[in-house]
Amino acid sequence: MKRTKVKAVLQTAPEGQEVLVKGWVRTKRGNKYVTFIAVNDGSTIHNIQVVADMNLFTDESLRDITTGASVSVLGTLVQSQGKGQTVEIQARTIEVLGTADPETYPLQKKGHSLEFLREIAHLRPRTNTFGAVLRVRHAMAFAVHQYFNEKGFFYIHTPIVTASDAEGAGEMFRVTTLDPVNPPLTETGEVNFAEDFFGRSTNLTVSGQLEGEVVAMALSEIYTFGPTFRAENSNTSRHLAEFWMIEPEMAFYELEDNMDLAEDFLKYLVRYALDNCQDDLQFLNDMYDKELLNRLNFVVGNEFQRLTYTEAVEILKTAKQKFEYKVEWGTDLQSEHERYLVEKHFKKPVILIDYPKEIKSFYMKLNEDGKTVRGMDVLFPGIGEIIGGSQREEDYEKLVARMREVGVPEKEMWWFLDTRRFGTVPHSGFGLGFERLLLFVTGMGNIRDVIPFPRFPKNAEF
């Protein structure tokens, strides 16, 4: 008989039909007359209750059915007599597929801390919390692709191994096949990367943006969605060494078009979560963040406020609230400043534009004032910046001047400059950190809890 997923079984009207369910035991309880077994297969946050009539089973036959064990249950689907579920399975046969020793299985009890669960990342997907988070993560990834496909964008795979540093931050993981103990040296005593696999120094990418711009100059509207890496020695709740980025790049888009797309995209994703992840979001709302559903509806139900960085600084300088970090024109805004604008001043999501050029990347288009660039940050409640983007500088001479100003080597970026030499056009793009999005959508407090296997300083075990 073919297996039916628990989610489908729970949605089936009971008519005495026979069903086969396979999954993992969450709980077992009972008495000498009947045993109740809660089984979950990951297809939904809800369990299916299996009822074992002890006239058909013995204590010995059910001995290995413990929390964490895997079972195959064949039985009749009937209307449930208990509270909390509409249907249950009257078991005819129960086969234990894999045991889980109660003395050593670490998820025997409920209420484990998230910190403890990070230490057993290989088992935490079996908990309600991480089952919910991972199902939401899947739904959001699917929604990303669906959105861009409906808009006519093309999905592009950009390199993971690269010789360029898109952000100019320098905090990158080196990729090399050279002997770490005795690498070849140049005459000046430096590592000779000419003898390395790629013939030059290479790293894991921090962004697919630059390569995305190249393809957008031919296909007009593209997006990347892939892993990115930062060798930043940070242990905060907002940083990972390996994370996923969504980066659309659009030819013929100016800043206004970029803002329109970012707002529409974010609303689409949040609306998709509300429409397709109701049970998981309700669980996360009830267990972790009582305001989660309100915040999600808040984003969908409000037009984003748009203003310049300069206007934002004036608002913050006159605010009655005291900030830990002082606000002055030219300083990068902190999360506390961004959240004040969203949550207290405007009470809606905010898009800030026209940042000082000194605090933004070299590729952003310079405004006519010569002091600001056409940068764009989208700010959300509870999280601050969720999207960063800009109109890109399409003028060859201005881009070269800016690269020289900040020390980006022209020789290594010749291919990027060619896009401004041959058929340049106005173009824009932005980056959305996928895990940052998931923090917002799930209400989890630590970014390590929205990715299956988090990578951070001193941690790469699983």
C-alpha positions as CSV (number, residue, x, y, z in Angstrom):
1,M,0.0,0.0,0.0
2,K,1.2,3.5,-0.8
3,R,2.2,5.8,2.0
4,T,0.0,8.9,2.7
5,K,1.6,12.0,4.2
6,V,0.3,13.1,7.6
7,K,-0.7,16.5,6.2
8,A,-2.9,14.8,3.6
9,V,-4.4,12.4,6.1
10,L,-5.4,15.2,8.4
11,Q,-7.3,16.9,5.5
12,T,-9.1,13.7,4.6
13,A,-12.8,13.2,5.5
14,P,-12.9,9.9,7.6
15,E,-14.9,7.2,5.8
16,G,-13.3,4.2,7.3
17,Q,-10.7,3.9,4.6
18,E,-7.4,2.2,5.2
19,V,-4.2,4.4,5.3
20,L,-0.5,3.8,5.6
21,V,1.4,6.5,7.5
22,K,5.1,6.6,8.3
23,G,6.9,9.0,10.6
24,W,8.6,9.6,13.9
25,V,7.0,9.2,17.3
26,R,6.5,12.4,19.2
27,T,4.7,11.0,22.3
28,K,3.2,7.8,23.6
29,R,0.8,7.5,26.4
30,G,-2.0,5.1,27.5
31,N,-3.3,2.5,29.8
32,K,-3.9,-1.2,29.8
33,Y,-6.8,-0.8,27.4
34,V,-5.5,1.6,24.8
35,T,-2.2,3.3,23.7
36,F,-2.1,6.7,22.0
37,I,0.9,7.4,19.7
38,A,1.5,10.8,18.2
39,V,3.3,10.5,14.8
40,N,4.8,13.3,12.7
41,D,6.4,13.0,9.3
42,G,7.5,16.6,8.8
43,S,4.8,17.4,6.2
44,T,2.9,19.6,8.8
45,I,3.4,20.8,12.3
46,H,0.4,18.7,13.4
47,N,0.7,15.1,14.5
48,I,-1.6,12.3,13.6
49,Q,-2.9,10.3,16.6
50,V,-2.6,6.6,16.3
51,V,-4.8,4.5,18.5
52,A,-3.6,1.0,19.4
53,D,-6.3,-1.2,21.0
54,M,-4.5,-3.3,23.5
55,N,-6.7,-6.3,22.5
56,L,-4.7,-6.3,19.3
57,F,-1.3,-5.4,20.6
58,T,0.9,-6.3,23.6
59,D,3.1,-4.2,25.8
60,E,6.1,-6.1,24.4
61,S,5.1,-5.4,20.8
62,L,4.9,-1.6,21.6
63,R,8.0,-1.6,23.8
64,D,10.3,0.0,21.2
65,I,7.8,2.7,20.3
66,T,9.4,5.6,22.2
67,T,9.9,9.3,21.4
68,G,12.2,9.6,18.4
69,A,11.6,6.1,17.0
70,S,10.4,5.8,13.4
71,V,7.3,3.7,12.7
72,S,5.1,2.5,9.9
73,V,1.4,2.4,10.8
74,L,-1.4,0.7,8.8
75,G,-4.9,1.2,10.0
76,T,-8.3,2.7,9.5
77,L,-9.0,6.4,9.4
78,V,-11.8,7.4,11.7
79,Q,-13.3,10.5,13.2
80,S,-11.4,11.3,16.4
81,Q,-13.1,11.1,19.8
82,G,-10.6,13.3,21.4
83,K,-9.9,17.0,21.4
84,G,-7.4,18.7,19.1
85,Q,-7.8,16.6,16.0
86,T,-10.6,15.7,13.7
87,V,-9.3,12.3,12.6
88,E,-7.2,9.5,14.0
89,I,-5.9,6.1,12.9
90,Q,-7.2,2.9,14.5
91,A,-4.0,0.9,14.1
92,R,-4.1,-2.6,12.6
93,T,-0.3,-3.1,12.4
94,I,2.6,-1.0,13.7
95,E,6.1,-1.7,12.5
96,V,9.1,-0.1,14.2
97,L,11.5,1.0,11.4
98,G,14.2,2.5,13.7
99,T,14.5,2.6,17.5
100,A,15.6,5.6,19.6
101,D,17.0,4.7,23.0
102,P,15.2,6.8,25.7
103,E,18.4,6.9,27.7
104,T,20.4,8.6,25.0
105,Y,18.0,10.3,22.6
106,P,18.4,14.0,23.4
107,L,14.9,15.1,22.5
108,Q,13.0,13.0,25.0
109,K,11.6,16.1,26.8
110,K,10.0,19.3,25.6
111,G,11.2,22.8,26.4
112,H,14.9,22.6,25.2
113,S,16.5,25.9,24.8
114,L,17.4,27.2,21.3
115,E,21.1,27.4,22.5
116,F,21.0,23.6,23.3
117,L,19.4,22.8,20.1
118,R,22.1,24.5,18.1
119,E,24.5,22.0,19.7
120,I,22.5,19.2,18.1
121,A,21.8,20.8,14.7
122,H,21.5,17.4,13.1
123,L,18.5,16.5,15.3
124,R,16.8,19.9,15.8
125,P,14.7,19.7,12.6
126,R,12.6,17.1,14.4
127,T,11.4,19.6,16.9
128,N,8.2,21.6,16.3
129,T,10.1,24.9,16.2
130,F,12.6,23.9,13.5
131,G,10.2,21.9,11.5
132,A,8.1,25.1,11.3
133,V,11.1,27.3,10.5
134,L,12.3,25.0,7.7
135,R,8.9,24.7,6.1
136,V,8.6,28.5,6.1
137,R,12.2,28.7,4.6
138,H,11.1,26.4,1.8
139,A,8.0,28.4,1.1
140,M,9.9,31.7,1.0
141,A,12.5,30.2,-1.4
142,F,9.7,28.9,-3.7
143,A,8.0,32.3,-3.5
144,V,11.2,34.1,-4.5
145,H,11.5,32.1,-7.7
146,Q,7.8,32.3,-8.4
147,Y,7.8,36.1,-8.1
148,F,10.7,36.7,-10.4
149,N,9.5,34.1,-12.9
150,E,6.1,35.8,-13.1
151,K,7.9,39.1,-13.7
152,G,9.9,37.8,-16.6
153,F,13.3,37.8,-14.8
154,F,15.9,35.2,-15.6
155,Y,17.6,33.2,-12.8
156,I,21.4,33.4,-13.1
157,H,24.0,31.3,-11.3
158,T,26.9,33.6,-10.4
159,P,30.3,32.3,-9.3
160,I,31.0,31.1,-5.8
161,V,34.7,31.2,-6.4
162,T,35.8,34.7,-7.4
163,A,38.8,37.0,-7.7
164,S,36.7,40.2,-7.0
165,D,35.5,41.7,-3.8
166,A,32.1,43.2,-4.6
167,E,31.8,45.2,-1.3
168,G,35.4,46.2,-1.0
169,A,35.3,44.9,2.6
170,G,38.2,42.5,2.3
171,E,36.7,40.0,4.8
172,M,36.7,37.0,2.5
173,F,37.5,33.3,2.7
174,R,40.5,32.4,0.6
175,V,40.3,29.5,-1.9
176,T,43.6,27.8,-2.6
177,T,45.4,24.5,-3.4
178,L,48.8,25.8,-2.3
179,D,50.7,24.0,0.4
180,P,49.7,25.9,3.6
181,V,53.0,25.1,5.3
182,N,55.4,25.8,2.5
183,P,53.6,27.9,-0.2
184,P,55.6,29.1,-3.2
185,L,57.0,32.6,-2.7
186,T,57.9,35.4,-5.0
187,E,61.2,37.2,-5.0
188,T,59.9,39.6,-2.5
189,G,58.8,36.9,-0.1
190,E,55.0,37.1,-0.8
191,V,52.9,34.0,-1.6
192,N,53.1,33.4,-5.3
193,F,49.4,32.9,-6.3
194,A,50.5,32.6,-10.0
195,E,51.2,29.0,-9.1
196,D,47.8,28.5,-7.5
197,F,45.0,26.5,-9.2
198,F,43.4,29.6,-10.8
199,G,46.7,31.4,-11.4
200,R,45.7,34.2,-9.0
201,S,44.4,34.8,-5.5
202,T,40.7,33.7,-5.3
203,N,38.0,33.7,-2.6
204,L,34.5,32.6,-1.8
205,T,32.1,35.3,-3.0
206,V,30.5,37.9,-0.8
207,S,27.9,38.8,-3.5
208,G,26.8,37.9,-7.0
209,Q,26.0,41.5,-7.8
210,L,28.9,42.5,-10.1
211,E,28.5,39.3,-12.3
212,G,24.7,39.9,-12.1
213,E,25.2,43.4,-13.6
214,V,27.1,41.8,-16.5
215,V,24.3,39.5,-17.4
216,A,21.6,42.2,-16.9
217,M,23.4,44.2,-19.7
218,A,22.3,41.4,-22.1
219,L,19.1,39.9,-20.6
220,S,17.7,43.2,-19.0
221,E,16.2,41.7,-15.9
222,I,17.9,38.9,-13.9
223,Y,18.3,37.7,-10.3
224,T,20.7,35.6,-8.4
225,F,19.8,33.5,-5.4
226,G,22.8,31.6,-3.9
227,P,25.2,31.2,-1.0
228,T,27.6,34.0,0.0
229,F,30.3,34.1,2.5
230,R,31.8,36.6,4.9
231,A,35.0,36.0,7.0
232,E,33.9,38.5,9.6
233,N,34.8,37.4,13.1
234,S,31.4,38.3,14.5
235,N,29.3,36.3,17.0
236,T,26.2,38.5,17.0
237,S,22.6,37.3,16.5
238,R,22.6,38.9,13.1
239,H,25.7,37.5,11.5
240,L,26.6,34.3,9.7
241,A,29.8,33.3,7.9
242,E,27.7,31.5,5.2
243,F,24.3,32.8,4.2
244,W,22.1,33.2,1.1
245,M,21.5,36.3,-0.9
246,I,18.7,37.3,-3.4
247,E,20.1,39.9,-5.8
248,P,18.1,41.2,-8.7
249,E,19.8,43.4,-11.3
250,M,17.7,45.4,-13.8
251,A,18.8,47.3,-17.0
252,F,16.8,50.5,-17.7
253,Y,15.7,50.8,-14.0
254,E,16.4,54.0,-12.2
255,L,16.1,54.5,-8.4
256,E,12.3,55.0,-8.4
257,D,11.8,51.7,-10.4
258,N,14.2,50.0,-7.9
259,M,12.2,51.1,-4.9
260,D,8.9,50.1,-6.6
261,L,10.3,46.6,-7.2
262,A,11.7,46.2,-3.7
263,E,8.4,47.2,-2.1
264,D,6.3,44.9,-4.3
265,F,8.7,42.0,-3.8
266,L,8.7,42.2,0.0
267,K,4.9,42.5,0.2
268,Y,4.6,39.5,-2.2
269,L,6.8,37.4,0.0
270,V,5.1,38.3,3.3
271,R,1.7,37.8,1.7
272,Y,2.8,34.4,0.4
273,A,3.9,33.4,3.9
274,L,0.6,34.5,5.4
275,D,-1.4,32.6,2.8
276,N,0.6,29.4,2.7
277,C,2.2,28.9,6.1
278,Q,-0.7,29.6,8.4
279,D,-0.2,26.7,10.9
280,D,3.6,27.2,11.2
281,L,3.3,31.0,11.6
282,Q,0.5,30.6,14.2
283,F,2.8,28.2,16.2
284,L,5.7,30.6,16.0
285,N,3.5,33.5,17.0
286,D,2.1,31.6,20.0
287,M,5.4,30.2,21.2
288,Y,8.0,32.8,20.4
289,D,6.7,36.2,19.3
290,K,3.1,37.3,20.1
291,E,3.4,40.2,17.7
292,L,4.6,38.2,14.7
293,L,1.3,38.0,12.8
294,N,0.6,41.6,13.5
295,R,3.9,42.7,12.1
296,L,3.5,40.6,9.0
297,N,0.1,42.1,8.4
298,F,1.5,45.5,9.2
299,V,4.0,45.2,6.3
300,V,1.4,44.0,3.8
301,G,-1.2,46.6,4.8
302,N,1.0,49.8,4.6
303,E,2.6,51.7,1.8
304,F,6.3,52.2,2.5
305,Q,7.4,55.7,3.5
306,R,10.1,57.1,1.3
307,L,12.5,59.9,2.3
308,T,16.1,60.9,2.0
309,Y,18.9,60.1,4.4
310,T,19.2,63.9,5.1
311,E,15.5,64.1,6.1
312,A,15.9,61.0,8.3
313,V,18.9,62.5,10.1
314,E,16.9,65.7,10.9
315,I,14.1,63.6,12.3
316,L,16.5,61.6,14.4
317,K,18.3,64.6,15.7
318,T,15.1,66.2,16.9
319,A,13.6,63.0,18.3
320,K,12.8,62.9,22.0
321,Q,14.1,59.4,22.4
322,K,17.7,59.0,23.6
323,F,19.9,56.8,21.3
324,E,23.0,54.9,22.3
325,Y,24.8,56.2,19.1
326,K,24.8,59.8,18.2
327,V,23.3,60.8,14.9
328,E,25.2,63.3,12.6
329,W,25.0,63.8,8.9
330,G,27.6,61.5,7.4
331,T,27.4,58.7,10.0
332,D,26.0,55.3,9.1
333,L,22.6,54.8,10.8
334,Q,22.4,52.1,13.5
335,S,19.6,49.6,13.9
336,E,18.2,51.7,16.8
337,H,17.8,54.7,14.4
338,E,16.3,52.6,11.7
339,R,13.7,51.0,14.0
340,Y,12.8,54.4,15.5
341,L,11.9,55.7,12.1
342,V,9.8,52.6,11.3
343,E,8.2,51.8,14.6
344,K,7.7,55.1,16.3
345,H,8.0,58.0,13.8
346,F,6.3,56.8,10.6
347,K,4.7,53.6,12.0
348,K,5.2,51.9,8.6
349,P,8.1,50.4,6.6
350,V,10.6,53.0,5.3
351,I,12.8,53.4,2.3
352,L,15.8,55.7,2.8
353,I,17.6,57.1,-0.3
354,D,20.5,59.5,-1.2
355,Y,23.1,58.4,1.3
356,P,26.5,60.2,1.8
357,K,28.9,58.6,-0.8
358,E,31.5,58.1,1.9
359,I,29.4,55.4,3.7
360,K,28.3,53.6,0.5
361,S,29.9,51.3,-2.1
362,F,31.9,52.6,-5.1
363,Y,29.4,51.4,-7.7
364,M,26.5,53.5,-6.6
365,K,25.4,56.4,-8.9
366,L,26.6,59.8,-7.8
367,N,23.9,62.5,-7.4
368,E,24.3,65.9,-8.9
369,D,25.3,67.4,-5.6
370,G,28.5,65.4,-5.7
371,K,28.0,64.4,-2.0
372,T,25.4,61.7,-2.1
373,V,24.7,58.6,-4.0
374,R,21.4,57.0,-5.3
375,G,21.5,54.3,-2.6
376,M,18.4,52.7,-1.2
377,D,17.8,50.9,2.1
378,V,14.5,49.3,3.1
379,L,13.8,49.3,6.8
380,F,11.4,46.9,8.6
381,P,9.9,46.8,12.1
382,G,11.8,44.7,14.6
383,I,14.8,44.3,12.3
384,G,15.9,47.6,10.7
385,E,17.6,47.3,7.3
386,I,16.3,44.3,5.3
387,I,17.2,45.4,1.8
388,G,20.2,47.4,0.5
389,G,20.5,48.6,-3.1
390,S,21.0,51.4,-5.4
391,Q,21.0,52.8,-8.9
392,R,24.4,51.7,-10.3
393,E,26.8,54.2,-11.8
394,E,26.6,53.7,-15.5
395,D,29.0,56.5,-16.5
396,Y,32.5,55.1,-17.2
397,E,34.5,58.2,-16.2
398,K,32.6,58.7,-13.0
399,L,32.9,55.1,-12.0
400,V,36.6,55.0,-12.7
401,A,37.1,58.2,-10.6
402,R,35.1,56.7,-7.7
403,M,37.2,53.5,-7.9
404,R,40.4,55.5,-7.7
405,E,39.0,57.5,-4.8
406,V,38.3,54.4,-2.7
407,G,41.2,52.3,-4.0
408,V,39.5,49.6,-6.1
409,P,42.0,48.3,-8.6
410,E,41.0,49.1,-12.2
411,K,43.2,46.5,-13.7
412,E,41.4,43.6,-11.9
413,M,38.0,45.1,-12.7
414,W,38.5,45.6,-16.4
415,W,35.6,43.3,-17.3
416,F,33.3,45.2,-15.0
417,L,34.3,48.5,-16.6
418,D,33.7,47.1,-20.0
419,T,30.0,47.1,-19.2
420,R,30.2,50.9,-19.1
421,R,32.3,51.1,-22.2
422,F,30.1,49.1,-24.5
423,G,26.4,50.0,-24.6
424,T,26.0,51.3,-21.0
425,V,22.5,52.0,-19.8
426,P,21.0,53.2,-16.5
427,H,20.5,50.2,-14.3
428,S,19.7,49.3,-10.7
429,G,19.6,46.4,-8.2
430,F,19.4,45.4,-4.6
431,G,20.3,42.6,-2.2
432,L,18.0,40.8,0.2
433,G,19.6,38.6,2.8
434,F,17.5,35.4,2.8
435,E,18.1,34.7,6.4
436,R,17.4,38.3,7.4
437,L,14.0,37.9,5.6
438,L,13.4,34.7,7.5
439,L,14.2,36.4,10.8
440,F,11.4,38.8,10.1
441,V,8.9,36.2,8.7
442,T,9.4,33.6,11.5
443,G,9.9,36.0,14.5
444,M,13.0,34.1,15.6
445,G,15.5,36.1,17.5
446,N,18.8,34.6,16.3
447,I,19.9,34.2,12.6
448,R,21.5,30.9,13.5
449,D,18.0,29.5,14.0
450,V,16.7,30.2,10.5
451,I,19.3,28.2,8.6
452,P,19.6,24.4,8.8
453,F,23.3,24.3,9.5
454,P,24.7,27.6,10.7
455,R,28.3,28.6,10.1
456,F,29.8,31.1,12.4
457,P,33.3,31.6,14.1
458,K,34.5,28.3,15.6
459,N,31.5,26.4,14.4
460,A,31.4,24.2,11.3
461,E,30.7,20.7,12.8
462,F,27.5,19.8,11.1
